[in-house]
Amino acid sequence: MKKNKAIVVFIATMALLLSSVVGFNSMFSQAKRVAYGQSNALQQAQNYLNFAPFSKKGLIKQLKFEGYSDNEAKYAVKNCGANWKDQAERKAIDYLNTAPFSKSGLIKQLKFEGFTAKQAEYGVKNCGANWKKQAVKKGKQYLDSMPFSKSRLISQLKYEGFTKKQVNYAIKKIY
């Protein structure tokens, strides 16, 4: 009887041990999946940043759009090594290569893209823009799309955020 009891205790102990190992393997497997997801999200974030500038919020949004979880996207953004001020500067340059902006208009656009006020201001300050020339480009863009009186163009450029000095420069160059 003692022998049978010892066998039962041994079998119960082995079953308990085996179930804890199986549970451990399941937990380990789950941890591996999380790590793979984070690793893949991080790699994707770095790929995006090599291709185009992003704000922190914009990159999280893009990663989530790609199917990564909120935690994976936040992990990737936290660990991607991006300098968000530099990203704002790159984004400002990208915008200026496609359309004319006033200084204040570009700051607003960068904030809309998800950059903080400090990042947007840094980006605009360091993007190398000549705001007078931007005012000229914007004025010409308006005139190419529709006829404007001189006074209406002045009002429109002011509305866009150009300073009085920048507007006067543009009007002299355009008219």
Secondary structure, 3 states (H helix, E strand, C coil): CHHHHHHHHHHHHHHHHHHHHHHHHHHHHHHHHHHHHHHHHHHHHHHHHHHCCCCHHHHHHHHHHCCCCHHHHHHHHHHCCCCHHHHHHHHHHHHHHHCCCCHHHHHHHHHHCCCCHHHHHHHHHCCCCCHHHHHHHHHHHHHHHCCCCHHHHHHHHHHCCCCHHHHHHHHHHHC
